């Protein structure tokens, strides 16, 4: 089980076509802040029907798209 699985499940349950989540929102979903391991784990989102789009470290936002 991935430490990011609760984020992927959140995306799948809510079934939006696109999400724009702040790092703080993701921290609230996960219970911990994202770190560099997210870059390796982002490919896991596809199993739950989403892909990770733009990651803005300046704005501290991540875009997710339904596939």
N, CA, C and O atoms as CSV, one atom per row, in Angstrom:
chain,resi,resn,atom,element,x,y,z
A,1,UNK,N,N,0.843,-1.192,0.000
A,1,UNK,CA,C,0.000,0.000,0.000
A,1,UNK,C,C,0.879,1.243,0.000
A,1,UNK,O,O,1.833,1.341,0.772
A,2,UNK,N,N,0.559,2.162,-0.845
A,2,UNK,CA,C,1.281,3.415,-0.966
A,2,UNK,C,C,0.870,4.378,0.134
A,2,UNK,O,O,-0.277,4.368,0.581
A,3,UNK,N,N,1.799,5.205,0.566
A,3,UNK,CA,C,1.453,6.208,1.574
A,3,UNK,C,C,0.519,7.273,0.990
A,3,UNK,O,O,-0.088,8.037,1.741
A,4,UNK,N,N,0.399,7.331,-0.334
A,4,UNK,CA,C,-0.480,8.305,-0.993
A,4,UNK,C,C,-1.839,7.724,-1.383
A,4,UNK,O,O,-2.638,8.398,-2.034
A,5,UNK,N,N,-2.099,6.502,-0.995
A,5,UNK,CA,C,-3.342,5.839,-1.409
A,5,UNK,C,C,-4.595,6.600,-0.976
A,5,UNK,O,O,-5.577,6.620,-1.718
A,6,UNK,N,N,-4.591,7.218,0.185
A,6,UNK,CA,C,-5.776,7.966,0.619
A,6,UNK,C,C,-6.043,9.159,-0.299
A,6,UNK,O,O,-7.200,9.540,-0.473
A,7,UNK,N,N,-5.025,9.749,-0.882
A,7,UNK,CA,C,-5.210,10.832,-1.853
A,7,UNK,C,C,-5.834,10.285,-3.126
A,7,UNK,O,O,-6.777,10.867,-3.660
A,8,UNK,N,N,-5.314,9.177,-3.609
A,8,UNK,CA,C,-5.866,8.587,-4.834
A,8,UNK,C,C,-7.327,8.191,-4.633
A,8,UNK,O,O,-8.157,8.397,-5.519
A,9,UNK,N,N,-7.638,7.630,-3.484
A,9,UNK,CA,C,-9.027,7.246,-3.191
A,9,UNK,C,C,-9.928,8.469,-3.106
A,9,UNK,O,O,-11.073,8.433,-3.556
A,10,UNK,N,N,-9.412,9.553,-2.528
A,10,UNK,CA,C,-10.170,10.808,-2.453
A,10,UNK,C,C,-10.552,11.279,-3.857
A,10,UNK,O,O,-11.697,11.657,-4.101
A,11,UNK,N,N,-9.599,11.255,-4.763
A,11,UNK,CA,C,-9.863,11.675,-6.136
A,11,UNK,C,C,-10.924,10.781,-6.777
A,11,UNK,O,O,-11.854,11.269,-7.418
A,12,UNK,N,N,-10.777,9.488,-6.600
A,12,UNK,CA,C,-11.694,8.534,-7.218
A,12,UNK,C,C,-13.111,8.658,-6.655
A,12,UNK,O,O,-14.080,8.609,-7.412
A,13,UNK,N,N,-13.240,8.815,-5.364
A,13,UNK,CA,C,-14.559,8.906,-4.729
A,13,UNK,C,C,-15.321,10.145,-5.191
A,13,UNK,O,O,-16.526,10.078,-5.432
A,14,UNK,N,N,-14.630,11.269,-5.315
A,14,UNK,CA,C,-15.291,12.521,-5.672
A,14,UNK,C,C,-15.558,12.674,-7.165
A,14,UNK,O,O,-16.387,13.495,-7.559
A,15,UNK,N,N,-14.872,11.901,-8.000
A,15,UNK,CA,C,-15.153,11.778,-9.434
A,15,UNK,C,C,-15.235,13.092,-10.225
A,15,UNK,O,O,-16.042,13.202,-11.148
A,16,UNK,N,N,-14.424,14.069,-9.882
A,16,UNK,CA,C,-14.374,15.278,-10.694
A,16,UNK,C,C,-13.484,15.022,-11.906
A,16,UNK,O,O,-12.610,14.156,-11.875
A,17,UNK,N,N,-13.716,15.778,-12.964
A,17,UNK,CA,C,-12.877,15.647,-14.153
A,17,UNK,C,C,-11.502,16.255,-13.939
A,17,UNK,O,O,-10.516,15.815,-14.531
A,18,UNK,N,N,-11.445,17.268,-13.088
A,18,UNK,CA,C,-10.185,17.954,-12.826
A,18,UNK,C,C,-10.183,18.471,-11.391
A,18,UNK,O,O,-11.193,18.962,-10.889
A,19,UNK,N,N,-9.046,18.350,-10.757
A,19,UNK,CA,C,-8.845,18.882,-9.411
A,19,UNK,C,C,-7.669,19.833,-9.440
A,19,UNK,O,O,-6.689,19.590,-10.144
A,20,UNK,N,N,-7.754,20.906,-8.686
A,20,UNK,CA,C,-6.622,21.775,-8.429
A,20,UNK,C,C,-6.529,21.856,-6.905
A,20,UNK,O,O,-7.303,22.558,-6.255
A,21,UNK,N,N,-5.571,21.127,-6.359
A,21,UNK,CA,C,-5.445,21.033,-4.908
A,21,UNK,C,C,-4.162,21.700,-4.442
A,21,UNK,O,O,-3.104,21.551,-5.054
A,22,UNK,N,N,-4.278,22.434,-3.349
A,22,UNK,CA,C,-3.088,23.047,-2.757
A,22,UNK,C,C,-2.334,21.998,-1.949
A,22,UNK,O,O,-2.890,20.961,-1.588
A,23,UNK,N,N,-1.090,22.273,-1.676
A,23,UNK,CA,C,-0.300,21.373,-0.834
A,23,UNK,C,C,-0.976,21.212,0.532
A,23,UNK,O,O,-0.951,20.127,1.112
A,24,UNK,N,N,-1.585,22.303,1.048
A,24,UNK,CA,C,-2.273,22.223,2.347
A,24,UNK,C,C,-3.504,21.322,2.282
A,24,UNK,O,O,-3.760,20.554,3.209
A,25,UNK,N,N,-4.268,21.412,1.191
A,25,UNK,CA,C,-5.434,20.539,1.029
A,25,UNK,C,C,-4.992,19.074,0.968
A,25,UNK,O,O,-5.624,18.198,1.558
A,26,UNK,N,N,-3.915,18.830,0.257
A,26,UNK,CA,C,-3.400,17.463,0.159
A,26,UNK,C,C,-2.925,16.986,1.525
A,26,UNK,O,O,-3.124,15.825,1.884
A,27,UNK,N,N,-2.301,17.873,2.283
A,27,UNK,CA,C,-1.864,17.528,3.643
A,27,UNK,C,C,-3.072,17.142,4.505
A,27,UNK,O,O,-2.993,16.199,5.292
A,28,UNK,N,N,-4.182,17.860,4.361
A,28,UNK,CA,C,-5.394,17.535,5.126
A,28,UNK,C,C,-5.959,16.174,4.731
A,28,UNK,O,O,-6.456,15.439,5.585
A,29,UNK,N,N,-5.889,15.838,3.462
A,29,UNK,CA,C,-6.387,14.541,2.981
A,29,UNK,C,C,-5.501,13.406,3.485
A,29,UNK,O,O,-5.991,12.380,3.956
A,30,UNK,N,N,-4.189,13.607,3.377
A,30,UNK,CA,C,-3.232,12.552,3.722
A,30,UNK,C,C,-2.940,12.452,5.216
A,30,UNK,O,O,-2.704,11.365,5.743
A,31,UNK,N,N,-2.959,13.590,5.883
A,31,UNK,CA,C,-2.562,13.614,7.287
A,31,UNK,C,C,-1.083,13.923,7.466
A,31,UNK,O,O,-0.566,13.904,8.583
A,32,UNK,N,N,-0.399,14.209,6.347
A,32,UNK,CA,C,1.011,14.577,6.374
A,32,UNK,C,C,1.314,15.362,5.094
A,32,UNK,O,O,0.607,15.215,4.097
A,33,UNK,N,N,2.354,16.190,5.117
A,33,UNK,CA,C,2.688,16.954,3.907
A,33,UNK,C,C,3.344,16.077,2.847
A,33,UNK,O,O,4.036,15.110,3.162
A,34,UNK,N,N,3.115,16.432,1.585
A,34,UNK,CA,C,3.792,15.700,0.516
A,34,UNK,C,C,5.275,16.053,0.538
A,34,UNK,O,O,5.672,17.120,1.008
A,35,UNK,N,N,6.074,15.142,0.025
A,35,UNK,CA,C,7.513,15.365,-0.050
A,35,UNK,C,C,8.018,14.888,-1.405
A,35,UNK,O,O,7.224,14.599,-2.300
A,36,UNK,N,N,9.314,14.807,-1.556
A,36,UNK,CA,C,9.913,14.426,-2.839
A,36,UNK,C,C,9.483,13.040,-3.324
A,36,UNK,O,O,9.548,12.770,-4.524
A,37,UNK,N,N,9.050,12.162,-2.430
A,37,UNK,CA,C,8.626,10.822,-2.847
A,37,UNK,C,C,7.354,10.870,-3.690
A,37,UNK,O,O,7.036,9.912,-4.395
A,38,UNK,N,N,6.629,11.984,-3.618
A,38,UNK,CA,C,5.419,12.130,-4.422
A,38,UNK,C,C,5.741,12.034,-5.909
A,38,UNK,O,O,4.945,11.500,-6.681
A,39,UNK,N,N,6.885,12.540,-6.309
A,39,UNK,CA,C,7.263,12.507,-7.728
A,39,UNK,C,C,7.351,11.087,-8.256
A,39,UNK,O,O,7.008,10.835,-9.411
A,40,UNK,N,N,7.807,10.156,-7.427
A,40,UNK,CA,C,7.863,8.746,-7.832
A,40,UNK,C,C,6.501,8.077,-7.722
A,40,UNK,O,O,6.182,7.179,-8.502
A,41,UNK,N,N,5.699,8.510,-6.762
A,41,UNK,CA,C,4.404,7.875,-6.506
A,41,UNK,C,C,3.294,8.381,-7.412
A,41,UNK,O,O,2.238,7.754,-7.491
A,42,UNK,N,N,3.504,9.496,-8.097
A,42,UNK,CA,C,2.417,10.089,-8.878
A,42,UNK,C,C,1.877,9.162,-9.963
A,42,UNK,O,O,0.718,9.286,-10.360
A,43,UNK,N,N,2.696,8.241,-10.443
A,43,UNK,CA,C,2.218,7.299,-11.469
A,43,UNK,C,C,1.169,6.336,-10.917
A,43,UNK,O,O,0.448,5.705,-11.690
A,44,UNK,N,N,1.075,6.214,-9.597
A,44,UNK,CA,C,0.072,5.341,-8.975
A,44,UNK,C,C,-1.350,5.850,-9.199
A,44,UNK,O,O,-2.299,5.067,-9.157
A,45,UNK,N,N,-1.506,7.140,-9.433
A,45,UNK,CA,C,-2.834,7.742,-9.586
A,45,UNK,C,C,-3.607,7.119,-10.741
A,45,UNK,O,O,-4.837,7.076,-10.706
A,46,UNK,N,N,-2.914,6.641,-11.755
A,46,UNK,CA,C,-3.575,6.087,-12.934
A,46,UNK,C,C,-4.430,4.870,-12.575
A,46,UNK,O,O,-5.454,4.630,-13.214
A,47,UNK,N,N,-4.032,4.115,-11.581
A,47,UNK,CA,C,-4.801,2.946,-11.141
A,47,UNK,C,C,-6.172,3.378,-10.616
A,47,UNK,O,O,-7.137,2.617,-10.685
A,48,UNK,N,N,-6.251,4.592,-10.095
A,48,UNK,CA,C,-7.495,5.115,-9.540
A,48,UNK,C,C,-8.225,6.028,-10.522
A,48,UNK,O,O,-9.195,6.690,-10.156
A,49,UNK,N,N,-7.754,6.061,-11.773
A,49,UNK,CA,C,-8.444,6.806,-12.819
A,49,UNK,C,C,-8.005,8.235,-13.001
A,49,UNK,O,O,-8.710,9.011,-13.646
A,50,UNK,N,N,-6.863,8.613,-12.457
A,50,UNK,CA,C,-6.383,9.987,-12.565
A,50,UNK,C,C,-4.925,10.034,-12.964
A,50,UNK,O,O,-4.175,9.078,-12.766
A,51,UNK,N,N,-4.538,11.162,-13.531
A,51,UNK,CA,C,-3.126,11.415,-13.785
A,51,UNK,C,C,-2.761,12.742,-13.137
A,51,UNK,O,O,-3.596,13.636,-13.001
A,52,UNK,N,N,-1.528,12.850,-12.748
A,52,UNK,CA,C,-1.037,14.072,-12.138
A,52,UNK,C,C,-0.611,15.001,-13.265
A,52,UNK,O,O,0.192,14.635,-14.123
A,53,UNK,N,N,-1.157,16.198,-13.247
A,53,UNK,CA,C,-0.802,17.193,-14.255
A,53,UNK,C,C,0.301,18.090,-13.735
A,53,UNK,O,O,1.349,17.618,-13.295
A,54,UNK,N,N,0.056,19.370,-13.790
A,54,UNK,CA,C,1.061,20.359,-13.398
A,54,UNK,C,C,1.274,20.364,-11.888
A,54,UNK,O,O,0.325,20.353,-11.104
A,55,UNK,N,N,2.540,20.379,-11.509
A,55,UNK,CA,C,2.932,20.534,-10.111
A,55,UNK,C,C,3.642,21.880,-10.004
A,55,UNK,O,O,4.730,22.056,-10.552
A,56,UNK,N,N,3.030,22.823,-9.304
A,56,UNK,CA,C,3.625,24.143,-9.140
A,56,UNK,C,C,4.163,24.293,-7.719
A,56,UNK,O,O,3.401,24.453,-6.765
A,57,UNK,N,N,5.485,24.239,-7.596
A,57,UNK,CA,C,6.079,24.421,-6.267
A,57,UNK,C,C,6.021,25.880,-5.845
A,57,UNK,O,O,6.017,26.185,-4.652
A,58,UNK,N,N,5.977,26.777,-6.812
A,58,UNK,CA,C,5.872,28.205,-6.488
A,58,UNK,C,C,4.502,28.532,-5.887
A,58,UNK,O,O,4.411,29.205,-4.861
A,59,UNK,N,N,3.440,28.048,-6.538
A,59,UNK,CA,C,2.080,28.299,-6.054
A,59,UNK,C,C,1.623,27.257,-5.034
A,59,UNK,O,O,0.587,27.419,-4.389
A,60,UNK,N,N,2.410,26.181,-4.896
A,60,UNK,CA,C,2.087,25.074,-3.996
A,60,UNK,C,C,0.730,24.460,-4.334
A,60,UNK,O,O,-0.144,24.303,-3.482
A,61,UNK,N,N,0.596,24.118,-5.624
A,61,UNK,CA,C,-0.641,23.540,-6.143
A,61,UNK,C,C,-0.300,22.376,-7.065
A,61,UNK,O,O,0.752,22.350,-7.704
A,62,UNK,N,N,-1.228,21.405,-7.117
A,62,UNK,CA,C,-1.099,20.282,-8.044
A,62,UNK,C,C,-2.422,20.094,-8.766
A,62,UNK,O,O,-3.489,20.144,-8.153
A,63,UNK,N,N,-2.344,19.879,-10.070
A,63,UNK,CA,C,-3.526,19.615,-10.881
A,63,UNK,C,C,-3.599,18.129,-11.156
A,63,UNK,O,O,-2.595,17.495,-11.481
A,64,UNK,N,N,-4.800,17.576,-11.022
A,64,UNK,CA,C,-5.060,16.158,-11.311
A,64,UNK,C,C,-6.151,16.097,-12.365
A,64,UNK,O,O,-7.099,16.882,-12.319
A,65,UNK,N,N,-6.031,15.172,-13.318
A,65,UNK,CA,C,-7.002,15.011,-14.393
A,65,UNK,C,C,-7.531,13.589,-14.420
A,65,UNK,O,O,-6.785,12.623,-14.256
A,66,UNK,N,N,-8.844,13.481,-14.631
A,66,UNK,CA,C,-9.461,12.165,-14.801
A,66,UNK,C,C,-9.103,11.633,-16.173
A,66,UNK,O,O,-9.147,12.358,-17.167
A,67,UNK,N,N,-8.744,10.337,-16.215
A,67,UNK,CA,C,-8.402,9.723,-17.509
A,67,UNK,C,C,-9.488,8.787,-17.971
A,67,UNK,O,O,-9.370,8.184,-19.038
